[in-house]
Amino acid sequence: MIPKLVRLSRNAPKDRHKAWDTYWAGITATGPGGEVLWDSGSDHEFLGYKDSLQRYLDPALPVVDTGCGHGGFTRELAGIFPRVIGVDVSRHAIARARAESAGSSAAFEARDMTAEDAGAALAQSIGAGDDGANVFIRGVLHVLDPGHQRALVENLWDLAGRRGTVFMAETNFQGNPVEYVSHLGATTRGIPAPLELAIRGLPMPGHFGPEERERVFPASAWELLEDGHVAIETNPATGVPGQDRVPGYYAVVRPLR
């Protein structure tokens, strides 16, 4: 399995921005039976977050879906919050999100949230003011290296302002890359198409759990309001029970001002 993974991933763009934009430029179908690995096409996972989101996120503030991809979760958020903005580093992802969001109140913007001062610039762009904005982030931190994680969190601090809250949900699979892809249905005989597409074009993901959250959202700067285990749902590509769910971690945090 390892030699096959190496062969598949060797031509993936080294530049993170290029990798994600190239990936989204090649996507022709989303949802069940589509090409996006982490898109289950169902609202089941989101409904598991709904109570926490409504309990902690101030509905008077905008909600920013950071790393929104094609906007599936952004549209779900727009169903329960008055103003929702999806942002993604890939312009092709944003173009697809807009195309798939006809009739939704969600807005979208291409922006690298790891760039210097990106949080303050976005807060100004959406008119968040000193009160700030809420943040929803799902499946982003675990694909960033520690330096970019820290840069993202610094921007989230600026974006959250005085009243904003951050909700995060991340994969937290405790195993090596071979065990991870095997969990998602890869065998020596074949690899599900959405998984193979991600391996070919994107950086190998890590995991993000309580230890990683404590490191990048330190208790000296962030208040932990709630956390726990979740199942991150993926494209049901194999039909094998359990292979479309990855062990995950969620947390709700708020800046200490």
Secondary structure, 3 states (H helix, E strand, C coil): CHHHHHHHHCCCCCCHHHHHHHHHHCCCCCCCCCCCCCCCCCCHHHHHHHHHHHHHCCCCCCEEEECCCCCHHHHHHHCCCCCEEEEECCHHHHHHHHHHCCCCCCEEEECCCCCCCHHHHHHHHCCCCCCCCEEEEECCHHHCCHHHHHHHHHHHHHHHCCCCCEEEEEECCCCCHHHHHHHCCCECCECCHHHHHHHHHCCCCCCCCHHHHHHHCCCCCEEEEEEEEEEEECCCCCCCCCCCEEEEEEEEEEECC
